[in-house]
Amino acid sequence: MSVISAPSAFSANEIRLEDFLDLERFPIHDLTSDKRAALVAQCHQNLEKCGCAHVPNFIIPTAIKKMKEEAFRIMDGARRAHAWVNPYLTKEDTSLPSDHPKRFFEERTSSFINSDLLEADSILRMIYDSDVMVHFVSDCLNVGPIYRWAEPLGRNPYSVMKGGDYFPWHFDGNDFTVSILVSEAEEGGDFEYAPDIRSANNECFDDVGAVLHGAREKVRVLSLQTGDLQIFKGRYSMHRVTVTQGSSPRIIALPTYVTNPYLVNRPHHAEAFYGRSMDIHHERNLERVDNLTD
């Protein structure tokens, strides 16, 4: 594995990219690299075409092993969610027609290892704190600047799904999510999504409702493998993870980025996903740039 010698996007002295990346294969630090340019172009193209970029075997096996070991060490602190939720994480509105998306509830049984539980030397924390990674993700999205999220519980958590768990259809409260699969389920656990099914000014309830009730025309399926990177626009693309099966949990790391460094989850989002809200969620419960339900 090479060491950093070419120009970096930002200073890489504090964080050794070699601890989690094969820089010969993925020279994301080298702005002069044709490999980097091709990778960024491919990611950008896929994001524009289908709302999702997928890079197989992005994180090296030794780093994945350390992340898996960390997740198992702190898994006792995972917040187990067992609740009935709609895609917007809002309460049921009985004034709406019975087939309205806001009245479509499914049972969610997955867990989160919240960001505040990560260990001081966490590889996941290292990946998230790397300015080079932030710059790379920004280039792939063709959006900038982007920032690490101020959200204290959900900025870089592990999602854990044990046998029989299901993560229902939902939208994200943040702009962009980077996923790194740390451990595969024995069966199931596929990522399904409906890219750009709504916009900042249009909920597109008819299209959302059609997917919720079984329409597959707008649905794409991605079966991630250990070490794979996924860059995804989850604010406007409804998505879910299918039921997992077997004794091996599906563990996925979720480094999360935003365009507004001040915003955090709304209190009801934090409570639904991470088990509690904190003072910061109420203090910064501001108007969003969009007019969406959630």
C-alpha positions in Angstrom: 0.0 0.0 0.0 1.4 3.4 -0.9 1.9 6.4 1.4 0.7 9.8 0.6 3.1 11.8 -1.6 1.0 13.6 -4.1 -0.9 16.8 -3.3 -3.9 16.3 -1.0 -7.3 17.9 -1.1 -6.6 19.1 2.4 -3.9 18.4 4.9 -3.8 14.6 5.6 -1.2 14.7 8.3 -3.6 14.3 11.2 -5.5 11.3 9.7 -3.7 8.4 8.0 -5.8 7.6 4.9 -3.7 4.4 4.6 -5.4 3.1 7.7 -8.7 2.6 5.8 -8.0 3.1 2.1 -5.8 1.5 -0.6 -4.5 4.7 -2.1 -3.1 3.0 -5.1 -6.6 1.9 -6.1 -8.5 4.8 -4.7 -6.1 7.9 -4.7 -8.8 10.3 -3.4 -6.2 12.5 -1.9 -4.4 13.2 -5.2 -6.2 15.9 -7.2 -3.9 15.3 -10.1 -4.8 11.6 -10.4 -6.6 10.3 -13.4 -8.0 7.5 -11.3 -9.5 10.0 -8.9 -11.0 12.0 -11.7 -12.6 8.8 -13.3 -13.9 7.7 -9.9 -15.5 11.1 -9.2 -17.0 11.3 -12.7 -18.5 7.8 -12.4 -20.0 8.6 -9.0 -21.4 11.9 -10.2 -22.9 10.2 -13.2 -24.6 7.5 -11.2 -25.9 10.0 -8.7 -27.4 12.1 -11.5 -28.8 9.0 -13.3 -30.2 7.0 -10.4 -29.6 9.0 -7.2 -27.0 6.6 -5.8 -23.3 6.0 -6.3 -21.7 2.6 -5.4 -18.0 1.8 -5.1 -17.3 -1.8 -4.3 -14.5 -2.8 -1.9 -13.7 0.9 -1.0 -12.6 0.4 2.6 -9.7 -2.1 3.1 -10.5 -5.4 5.0 -8.3 -4.5 8.0 -10.3 -1.3 8.6 -13.6 -3.2 8.2 -12.5 -5.8 10.7 -11.7 -3.0 13.2 -15.0 -1.3 12.6 -16.9 -4.6 13.1 -15.0 -5.3 16.3 -15.8 -1.8 17.6 -19.5 -2.3 16.7 -19.7 -5.6 18.7 -17.8 -4.0 21.7 -20.3 -1.2 22.0 -23.4 -3.0 20.7 -24.9 -3.3 24.2 -25.4 0.5 24.0 -27.4 0.2 20.7 -30.8 1.8 20.8 -33.4 -0.8 19.8 -36.3 0.6 17.9 -39.5 -1.3 17.9 -42.2 1.1 16.6 -44.8 1.6 13.9 -43.7 4.5 11.6 -44.7 6.1 8.4 -42.1 7.4 5.8 -42.2 10.9 7.5 -41.9 9.7 11.1 -45.0 11.7 11.9 -48.1 10.8 13.9 -51.1 9.5 12.1 -53.5 12.1 10.7 -57.0 10.5 10.6 -58.4 13.5 8.7 -56.6 12.2 5.6 -57.8 9.4 3.3 -56.9 5.9 4.6 -54.6 5.2 1.6 -52.6 8.5 2.1 -48.8 8.0 2.5 -48.9 9.7 5.9 -51.2 7.0 7.1 -49.0 4.1 5.8 -47.4 2.6 8.9 -44.9 -0.3 9.1 -43.2 -2.0 11.9 -39.5 -1.0 12.4 -37.3 -3.2 14.4 -33.7 -2.1 13.7 -31.1 -0.5 16.0 -28.6 2.3 16.0 -25.3 2.6 17.8 -25.4 6.3 18.3 -22.4 8.5 17.3 -21.7 9.6 20.9 -20.9 5.9 21.7 -18.0 5.6 19.2 -14.6 4.9 20.7 -11.9 7.6 20.7 -9.7 5.7 18.2 -12.7 4.6 16.1 -11.9 3.9 12.4 -15.4 5.2 11.6 -14.7 8.4 13.4 -11.4 8.7 11.5 -13.1 8.3 8.2 -15.7 10.8 9.1 -13.2 13.4 10.4 -11.0 13.2 7.3 -11.2 16.5 5.3 -10.0 14.5 2.3 -13.1 12.3 2.5 -15.4 15.3 2.8 -13.8 16.9 -0.3 -14.1 13.6 -2.2 -17.8 13.2 -1.3 -18.4 16.8 -2.2 -16.8 16.3 -5.6 -18.8 13.1 -6.2 -22.1 14.9 -5.4 -21.0 18.0 -7.3 -22.3 20.0 -4.4 -20.2 22.2 -2.2 -19.3 23.2 0.3 -20.6 20.3 2.4 -20.0 19.9 6.1 -19.8 17.3 8.8 -23.2 17.2 10.6 -23.6 19.0 13.9 -26.1 16.2 14.9 -24.6 14.7 18.0 -26.4 11.3 17.9 -26.7 10.6 14.1 -23.7 12.2 12.5 -21.8 8.9 12.1 -23.7 6.0 13.7 -23.7 2.3 13.1 -27.1 0.8 12.0 -27.6 -2.8 13.2 -30.2 -5.2 11.9 -30.3 -8.7 13.5 -32.2 -11.6 12.1 -35.8 -10.7 11.3 -35.3 -7.0 11.5 -36.8 -4.6 9.0 -36.1 -0.9 8.3 -39.2 0.5 6.6 -39.6 3.0 3.8 -38.6 6.5 5.0 -36.9 9.8 4.0 -33.8 11.1 5.7 -33.7 14.4 7.6 -30.2 15.2 6.3 -29.0 16.0 2.8 -26.5 13.2 2.0 -25.6 9.9 3.5 -22.4 7.8 2.9 -22.9 4.2 3.8 -20.1 1.6 4.4 -21.2 -2.0 4.9 -19.3 -3.5 7.8 -21.1 -6.8 8.1 -23.5 -8.6 5.8 -26.6 -10.4 6.9 -26.7 -14.1 5.9 -29.8 -13.3 3.8 -31.9 -10.3 3.0 -30.9 -6.8 4.0 -31.1 -5.4 0.5 -31.2 -1.6 0.1 -34.2 -0.5 -2.0 -34.8 3.1 -3.0 -37.0 5.2 -5.2 -34.6 8.0 -6.5 -35.8 11.6 -6.5 -39.4 10.5 -5.9 -40.1 14.0 -4.3 -38.6 17.4 -4.6 -38.1 20.3 -2.2 -41.4 21.9 -3.2 -43.5 18.8 -4.1 -44.3 15.9 -1.9 -45.5 13.8 -4.9 -47.8 11.9 -2.6 -49.3 9.9 -5.5 -45.9 8.5 -6.5 -44.9 7.8 -2.9 -48.2 6.1 -2.2 -47.8 3.9 -5.3 -44.4 2.6 -4.0 -45.7 2.1 -0.5 -48.6 0.0 -1.9 -46.3 -2.2 -4.0 -45.5 -0.5 -7.3 -42.0 -1.3 -8.4 -41.4 0.8 -11.5 -39.6 3.5 -9.6 -37.7 1.2 -7.2 -34.1 0.2 -7.5 -32.3 -2.5 -5.5 -28.7 -2.5 -4.3 -27.1 -5.5 -2.6 -24.1 -4.1 -0.8 -21.1 -6.3 0.2 -18.7 -5.8 3.0 -16.4 -2.8 2.4 -18.6 -1.2 -0.2 -19.2 2.5 -0.2 -22.5 4.1 -1.1 -23.2 7.8 -1.6 -26.9 8.5 -1.5 -29.3 11.5 -1.6 -31.8 10.4 1.1 -33.7 13.6 1.6 -35.7 13.2 -1.7 -35.3 9.5 -2.4 -37.5 7.2 -0.3 -35.7 4.0 0.8 -35.8 1.0 3.0 -33.7 -2.1 4.0 -35.5 -5.4 3.5 -35.9 -8.0 6.2 -32.6 -9.6 7.4 -32.3 -13.3 8.1 -29.7 -15.4 9.9 -27.5 -15.1 13.0 -25.0 -12.6 11.6 -26.2 -9.0 12.0 -26.2 -6.5 9.2 -24.0 -3.6 10.4 -23.6 -0.5 8.3 -21.7 2.7 9.1 -23.5 5.9 8.2 -21.2 9.0 7.9 -23.6 11.8 7.2 -23.0 15.2 5.5 -25.1 18.4 5.1 -25.0 21.7 3.3 -26.0 23.7 6.4 -23.6 23.0 9.2 -25.9 24.5 11.8 -28.9 22.2 11.4 -29.5 19.0 13.3 -32.4 16.5 13.3 -35.8 17.7 14.4 -36.6 16.5 17.9 -39.1 13.8 16.6 -36.5 12.5 14.1 -33.9 12.2 16.9 -36.4 10.4 19.2 -37.6 8.1 16.4 -34.2 7.1 15.2 -31.8 7.5 18.1 -34.0 7.1 21.2 -33.9 10.6 22.6 -33.7 14.2 21.8 -31.2 16.6 23.3 -31.3 20.4 24.0 -29.6 21.0 20.7 -32.4 19.4 18.8 -34.9 21.8 20.3 -32.7 24.9 20.2 -32.0 24.3 16.5 -35.5 23.2 15.4 -35.5 25.8 12.7 -37.4 26.2 9.4 -35.9 24.1 6.6 -35.1 25.4 3.1 -37.8 23.0 1.8 -41.4 22.8 2.7 -41.6 19.0 3.2 -43.6 17.2 5.9 -40.6 16.0 7.8 
